[in-house]
């Protein structure tokens, strides 16, 4: 028997959640539009900064993005502006808009429709196939899944392996959660670095050497 009061509240909360999510997406586009105007007009110099990068590094805590992420998002905004699809960028949000960035210019209607309707995994497969790559393999679950060891969890609490900030998320690495069969394969990333990882092409992410150093330091710590 469903509690009507709880059911009504659940629907109200879901409605509020969706409205807030829509606001976040719209505000995201407005934020990037503002940052692009600052960059293109060199307005950062009037604020005492020699470069746009220096300005973003100083404003990182306020805007929630690192410089590389801002640069990628400005490029994304320019792409959707060129094809007259900024409204769709607001609807999709940065993650899904970024997933189809390599294909959307060829056929905006088709790819935006896919981004609106497909699951994340199916959308990733579609973009991989369009780029001449194979679909993501379907990996079987591990025979005896093991959680991240308590000692490694404690080690991860030292801070983000890229910038050292706390608190951290346990980010699946080298594969993302959707493409891994082992929840033990994680590295600590702060929220900003975690967001940057997911918005940056794998080959362009600058944190790989930091991740490898972090893992080697954990492995070798017992030899000290």
Secondary structure, DSSP 4 states (H G I P E B T S, - for coil): ---HHHHHHHHHHHHHHHHHHHHHHHHHHHHHHHHHHHHHTTHHHHTT-SSHHHHHHHHHHHHS--HHHHHHHHHHHHHHHHTT-HHHHHHHHHHHHHHTTTTTTT-HHHHHHHHHHS-HHHHHHHHHHHTTPPPPP-PPPPTT--PPPHHHHHHHTT--TTT--SS-EEEE-SS-GGG-S-TT-EEEE-HHHHHHHHHS-GGG-TTHHHHHHHHHHHHHGGG-
